[in-house]
Amino acid sequence: MSFTGQIREVARVDLVVERRAGETFRIVLPFAIVTLIIFSLSLGGDVAVLRTVGPAVFWAISVLFGMQLALRASALDSPTRRDLMLLLDLDPAARFLGRTLASAILVLTFMTVLFATMVVFFDPSLPGGWFWPILAAISLAAIGLAALSTLAGGVAAGTRNRSSLASLIVAPLVIPVVVGGSQVMEAMERNSGILLWILLLITSDLALLVAGIGLSRPLEEASR
C-alpha cells in the first residue's frame, strides 16, 4: 500500500471507530453546547456583553473540548494495537498523518457546529465578508489542534497517566493556534489585515506536522 493509501486507511479506521462509538456527536458536542449556553445565561442576558465575549468563549470551549476529541484516538491505543500496526509494516509517519487527518475532520466539524451555536446565543457583530476568513481560521486551528494532540498522545504513550500528561503537553503549546484563530475575527472587526494571523496559524500547523512526522518513528520505538 502506498504512503497516501496508508494515511487514508488509518484515517478511515479512526473515523469508523468514532462513528460506532459516537462520542463526538452524542456526548462531547452536546456537552460543549450546554457549556456555551451556560456561559450566555451566567452573563445575565446583557446583549452588549454577550456580543463582545461570544468569540472568546467559543475559542476557549473549542480548545478545551477539541483537545479531548483529538486525544481520543491515542487514549484508545493499546500495546496490542501498536504491535498489530508493526506487523502490518505501517509507516509511523503515515500513522501520525492519518490520525491527524481523522482528528482534524472531527474537530473541524465540532468547531463549525459550536460556532453556529455561538452565533445564535451570543449574536456577535460579524464583520462583512466574515465567512471565508473565519472558516479558514477554524480549519487551520482544527489542523493544528489535531496535530498537536496526536503528537502529545504519542509522547505520552505507555505512561501510567497518559491522558493527563498529554493534556498538559497540549495546553501550553496550543497558545499560538488559539491566538492566531481568535485574532482573525478581531482584526476583521478593527478593519485591519488578517494575513499575519493566518500566517501564524499556517506556520504553527507546519511546525507541528513536521515535528510529528520527524518524531513518529522514535516515539513508536520508545512506546514498545
C-alpha angles and dihedrals in degrees: 000000000000123000093254089046090056090051092051093047094050090048092047093051092048091049092048090051090049092048091053094045093043094200096140101053101025101042117008100040096047090046091051092049091050089050090052091051091048089054091052092049094046091058090065099243094285101160095203092051093045092053091049100047099034097094092045091051089048093055094045093052092041092057096044096048097030090056090057091048092052092047094052095090093052091047090056092048116111137183089254092055092046090052089051091053089050092052090050088054091234114178108245090220091053089049091052093047093044092052091045091052093050092046092047091054091051094044092046092052090046093049093046093054091043092051091052089050091049091052090053097048102032100031095207119195100256114200121235115278091018099139104080098037091049092045090051091049093049092046094050091045090051091052092048094047091047094049093046093047092047090050092047090050089054092049092050095043113126095017122122096239097034097150094051093043093049091051091051090052094049098045100069097032094053092065096096090052092050093045093048094047097044094045094057092073092040091053091049091051089051089047090237130130122286096195093098093055094044089051089050090054093046092047092049092049093049092047092051093046093049091047091048093050093046094048098039097094098042090047092049091051091046092052095056 
